[in-house]
Amino acid sequence: MQKNIPLKRPQTLSVAIPASLVSDVPHLREKTMKIGLIGRALATFRVDEVIVYPDISLQHQLRDIELIITILAYLETPQYLRKHLFKIRPELRYSGILPPLRTPHHPLRNYEKNIAIGEFREGVTISQQKNGVLVDIGVERPALVVGENISENTRVTVSIVEKGKQLKARLAKPEDIQKYWGYKVTASNKLLGRMLKERHFDLVIATSRFGELLMRVADKICQKWKESKTICIAFGAPTKGLHDIVRQENLNLYDLADFIVNVVPNQATETIRTEEALYATLAVLNIMTS
């Protein structure tokens, strides 16, 4: 059983990543591995939402967006639910190399005797009964959620309320769960600038090698972070930074972001890959805001 599980963040933390982040690797196996590393970063640093945005055009990047969101969603889904929620599809050909998340909603306990009253579990509805719906929660038999009418193959979060002759659970709301419970995957059909304008985040942090050194604005970021309910951290593409990406929309990054920061000063490589920037930025901000 996991010890000292951190609580979920008081804010909703979103991360925006470009569809072309897999454009610099040709083979599906390597693309899958890269996306898996991103998923691990999201879970490690308690990100609530990952937004995959087109950084060239939606028309030209539909396949890349579909690949990224499919693999990230598959990785976030507990293993015992994947057979219900994901059909055999080419994007998941190399899903076997994905690293496990080992987050609180990916329990290793797969026997009913090991689960406890009040425990939260992810599940999927498998059949409707007269008195409720049966939900597969990853143990020997499904749990009955009394009084609910939910279509089959719907993912739900439940709390165990009774063990014995009939394993019973109730539907749980996000606010019921105090620990980190995974990330949501969002595919944006809008370019980054328009998406940021429409979402109205309380705090937007953009990453750029041309930004201010993070530690010079650390105090201001920490103060704004505490005052915010919704936060977005935006990352650029392998061959194009955020300034260039939003310039395609005739927008200025300074008008979209509260802070533009350089997290890797004096970089010796010509470019920082998206997944590298993700780890570096989230790690530093995690220390600053904890």
PLY file of the C-alpha trace (Angstrom):
ply
format ascii 1.0
element vertex 290
property float x
property float y
property float z
element edge 289
property int vertex1
property int vertex2
end_header
0.00 0.00 0.00
1.28 3.48 -0.91
2.40 5.64 2.00
2.33 9.42 2.38
0.23 10.00 -0.74
0.20 13.74 -1.45
-3.07 15.60 -1.47
-4.36 16.96 -4.74
-3.52 20.56 -5.47
-5.86 23.32 -4.24
-5.67 24.75 -7.77
-6.50 23.10 -11.09
-3.19 22.75 -12.90
-3.28 22.40 -16.70
-0.38 21.85 -19.06
-0.54 22.77 -22.76
1.68 20.75 -25.11
1.96 20.97 -28.93
0.83 18.27 -31.33
4.21 18.34 -33.10
6.10 17.12 -30.01
6.33 13.69 -31.68
7.32 15.08 -35.09
11.04 14.64 -34.48
10.82 10.86 -34.02
9.84 8.71 -37.03
8.81 5.37 -35.51
5.64 4.66 -33.55
7.63 2.81 -30.88
9.74 5.89 -30.12
6.70 8.16 -30.29
4.96 5.92 -27.77
7.97 6.00 -25.45
8.15 9.81 -25.60
4.44 10.19 -24.85
4.84 7.73 -21.98
7.54 9.94 -20.45
5.19 12.90 -20.69
2.44 10.95 -18.96
4.82 10.06 -16.13
5.73 13.73 -15.70
2.06 14.74 -15.55
1.34 12.18 -12.85
4.54 12.74 -10.89
3.87 16.46 -10.52
0.09 16.17 -9.97
-1.10 17.80 -13.17
-4.90 17.82 -13.45
-5.27 18.34 -17.18
-3.10 18.05 -20.28
-4.21 20.05 -23.32
-2.87 18.96 -26.70
-3.04 21.91 -29.09
-2.31 22.17 -32.84
0.79 24.31 -33.40
0.72 24.23 -37.21
-2.91 23.70 -38.16
-5.61 21.37 -36.99
-6.06 19.93 -40.48
-2.41 18.88 -40.75
-2.07 17.55 -37.21
-5.21 15.50 -36.59
-3.28 12.20 -36.64
-0.62 13.45 -34.20
-3.26 14.84 -31.85
-5.20 11.57 -31.95
-2.02 9.58 -31.26
-0.99 11.72 -28.28
-4.41 11.87 -26.62
-5.04 8.15 -27.14
-1.75 7.07 -25.57
-1.99 9.58 -22.70
-5.57 8.52 -21.94
-4.61 4.83 -22.13
-1.69 5.39 -19.74
-3.92 7.27 -17.27
-6.55 4.49 -17.27
-6.10 1.76 -14.62
-4.93 -1.47 -16.25
-8.02 -3.45 -15.22
-10.28 -1.01 -17.12
-8.36 -0.81 -20.37
-9.95 -3.92 -21.89
-13.37 -2.28 -21.48
-12.52 1.22 -22.66
-9.98 0.71 -25.46
-10.44 -1.36 -28.57
-7.51 -2.77 -30.54
-6.20 0.16 -32.54
-2.94 0.93 -34.37
-1.99 3.82 -32.07
-1.66 1.36 -29.18
0.53 -1.18 -30.98
3.44 -0.48 -28.61
1.42 0.21 -25.47
3.31 -2.60 -23.75
6.39 -0.39 -23.36
4.48 2.35 -21.52
5.70 2.85 -17.94
3.14 2.24 -15.16
1.93 5.36 -13.37
1.52 3.82 -9.89
-0.75 6.69 -8.86
-3.41 6.35 -6.12
-6.11 5.51 -8.70
-3.96 2.68 -10.12
-4.13 0.28 -7.14
-2.16 -2.95 -6.99
-4.81 -4.55 -4.77
-6.88 -6.75 -7.07
-8.63 -8.92 -4.47
-11.83 -7.99 -2.69
-10.42 -9.00 0.68
-7.78 -6.27 0.38
-10.08 -3.34 -0.29
-11.58 -1.29 2.53
-14.90 0.40 3.25
-14.65 3.99 2.12
-11.92 3.24 -0.41
-12.21 4.95 -3.78
-11.85 2.93 -6.97
-12.07 3.67 -10.65
-14.56 1.43 -12.42
-16.53 0.86 -15.59
-20.22 -0.01 -15.79
-20.81 -3.50 -17.19
-24.57 -4.15 -16.86
-27.78 -2.60 -15.64
-29.74 -4.37 -12.87
-33.23 -3.78 -11.50
-31.83 -2.14 -8.39
-28.78 -0.42 -9.82
-25.75 -0.86 -12.05
-22.85 -3.32 -11.79
-19.38 -1.79 -11.95
-16.08 -3.58 -12.60
-13.64 -2.17 -10.03
-10.77 -4.58 -10.65
-11.54 -7.33 -8.13
-13.11 -10.81 -8.41
-16.70 -9.59 -8.67
-18.34 -6.31 -9.66
-19.74 -3.82 -7.17
-23.40 -2.85 -7.21
-24.15 0.87 -7.25
-27.73 0.98 -5.99
-30.30 3.24 -7.62
-28.18 4.36 -10.57
-28.97 4.00 -14.27
-25.81 4.41 -16.31
-25.07 3.12 -19.82
-22.56 0.30 -20.23
-18.84 0.97 -20.69
-19.01 4.27 -18.81
-16.05 5.07 -16.61
-17.02 6.07 -13.08
-15.39 6.69 -9.72
-16.96 4.89 -6.75
-16.52 4.55 -3.01
-16.93 1.15 -1.36
-19.84 1.17 1.13
-20.48 -2.52 1.89
-18.70 -5.88 1.72
-20.16 -9.33 2.25
-22.86 -11.11 0.32
-23.03 -8.22 -2.14
-20.18 -5.82 -2.76
-21.74 -2.36 -2.88
-20.46 1.10 -3.77
-21.72 4.61 -4.37
-20.78 7.10 -7.06
-18.12 9.54 -5.92
-17.66 13.17 -6.92
-14.23 14.70 -7.62
-14.53 16.87 -4.51
-14.95 13.73 -2.38
-11.38 12.63 -3.14
-8.59 14.48 -1.40
-5.63 12.67 -2.98
-4.27 13.15 -6.47
-6.47 11.15 -8.84
-4.89 11.38 -12.27
-5.08 13.77 -15.20
-7.72 14.56 -17.81
-6.75 14.62 -21.49
-8.16 17.44 -23.64
-7.73 17.78 -27.39
-7.93 21.42 -28.44
-9.26 22.21 -31.90
-7.93 25.75 -31.57
-4.42 27.14 -31.82
-2.72 28.01 -28.56
-3.47 31.72 -28.47
-7.18 31.39 -29.08
-7.41 28.51 -26.63
-5.76 30.56 -23.87
-8.04 33.51 -24.56
-11.19 31.38 -24.40
-10.22 29.37 -21.31
-9.55 32.46 -19.14
-6.98 30.88 -16.81
-6.19 32.87 -13.66
-2.47 32.33 -14.24
-0.64 31.50 -17.49
3.06 30.67 -17.45
4.80 30.35 -20.82
8.18 28.66 -21.18
10.77 30.09 -23.54
14.55 30.32 -23.85
13.96 34.05 -24.41
11.99 34.45 -21.19
13.09 35.89 -17.85
15.16 33.68 -15.61
12.65 31.85 -13.45
14.28 32.68 -10.14
14.11 36.42 -10.88
10.32 36.28 -10.91
9.90 33.35 -8.50
8.35 35.43 -5.70
5.83 37.04 -8.05
4.89 33.66 -9.52
4.44 32.12 -6.06
2.16 34.95 -4.96
0.05 34.79 -8.11
-0.05 30.97 -7.85
-1.55 31.17 -4.34
-4.23 33.59 -5.54
-5.23 31.49 -8.58
-7.77 28.71 -8.98
-6.89 27.76 -12.56
-3.31 27.66 -13.84
-1.91 26.78 -17.25
1.74 26.15 -18.13
2.37 26.27 -21.89
5.21 24.55 -23.75
6.52 25.02 -27.26
7.38 22.56 -30.02
10.70 20.88 -30.91
11.38 23.26 -33.80
9.28 26.28 -32.87
9.02 28.25 -29.64
5.89 29.78 -28.15
6.64 33.25 -29.51
6.63 31.87 -33.06
3.63 29.62 -32.44
1.29 32.42 -31.32
2.69 34.79 -33.95
0.97 32.57 -36.53
-2.29 33.90 -35.06
-1.03 37.50 -35.19
-0.81 37.44 -31.41
1.91 38.46 -28.98
2.94 36.02 -26.26
3.32 38.89 -23.79
-0.42 39.60 -24.16
-1.34 35.96 -23.45
0.92 34.98 -20.55
1.36 36.45 -17.09
4.95 35.23 -17.03
7.35 34.08 -19.75
10.17 32.18 -18.09
13.40 30.44 -18.96
13.78 27.41 -16.71
16.98 26.08 -18.31
19.41 29.03 -18.48
22.73 28.64 -20.27
21.53 25.58 -22.14
24.33 23.89 -24.05
22.00 22.22 -26.54
20.54 24.23 -29.40
17.01 23.25 -28.42
15.23 21.82 -25.40
12.74 19.09 -26.27
9.18 19.46 -25.03
9.41 16.51 -22.65
12.70 17.85 -21.26
11.19 21.29 -20.67
8.17 19.63 -19.07
10.24 17.80 -16.46
12.51 20.77 -15.74
9.67 23.28 -15.39
7.30 21.12 -13.33
10.10 20.02 -11.03
11.19 23.59 -10.23
7.64 24.91 -9.87
6.75 21.96 -7.65
9.50 22.98 -5.24
8.59 26.67 -5.42
4.88 26.21 -4.77
4.85 23.32 -2.28
0 1
1 2
2 3
3 4
4 5
5 6
6 7
7 8
8 9
9 10
10 11
11 12
12 13
13 14
14 15
15 16
16 17
17 18
18 19
19 20
20 21
21 22
22 23
23 24
24 25
25 26
26 27
27 28
28 29
29 30
30 31
31 32
32 33
33 34
34 35
35 36
36 37
37 38
38 39
39 40
40 41
41 42
42 43
43 44
44 45
45 46
46 47
47 48
48 49
49 50
50 51
51 52
52 53
53 54
54 55
55 56
56 57
57 58
58 59
59 60
60 61
61 62
62 63
63 64
64 65
65 66
66 67
67 68
68 69
69 70
70 71
71 72
72 73
73 74
74 75
75 76
76 77
77 78
78 79
79 80
80 81
81 82
82 83
83 84
84 85
85 86
86 87
87 88
88 89
89 90
90 91
91 92
92 93
93 94
94 95
95 96
96 97
97 98
98 99
99 100
100 101
101 102
102 103
103 104
104 105
105 106
106 107
107 108
108 109
109 110
110 111
111 112
112 113
113 114
114 115
115 116
116 117
117 118
118 119
119 120
120 121
121 122
122 123
123 124
124 125
125 126
126 127
127 128
128 129
129 130
130 131
131 132
132 133
133 134
134 135
135 136
136 137
137 138
138 139
139 140
140 141
141 142
142 143
143 144
144 145
145 146
146 147
147 148
148 149
149 150
150 151
151 152
152 153
153 154
154 155
155 156
156 157
157 158
158 159
159 160
160 161
161 162
162 163
163 164
164 165
165 166
166 167
167 168
168 169
169 170
170 171
171 172
172 173
173 174
174 175
175 176
176 177
177 178
178 179
179 180
180 181
181 182
182 183
183 184
184 185
185 186
186 187
187 188
188 189
189 190
190 191
191 192
192 193
193 194
194 195
195 196
196 197
197 198
198 199
199 200
200 201
201 202
202 203
203 204
204 205
205 206
206 207
207 208
208 209
209 210
210 211
211 212
212 213
213 214
214 215
215 216
216 217
217 218
218 219
219 220
220 221
221 222
222 223
223 224
224 225
225 226
226 227
227 228
228 229
229 230
230 231
231 232
232 233
233 234
234 235
235 236
236 237
237 238
238 239
239 240
240 241
241 242
242 243
243 244
244 245
245 246
246 247
247 248
248 249
249 250
250 251
251 252
252 253
253 254
254 255
255 256
256 257
257 258
258 259
259 260
260 261
261 262
262 263
263 264
264 265
265 266
266 267
267 268
268 269
269 270
270 271
271 272
272 273
273 274
274 275
275 276
276 277
277 278
278 279
279 280
280 281
281 282
282 283
283 284
284 285
285 286
286 287
287 288
288 289
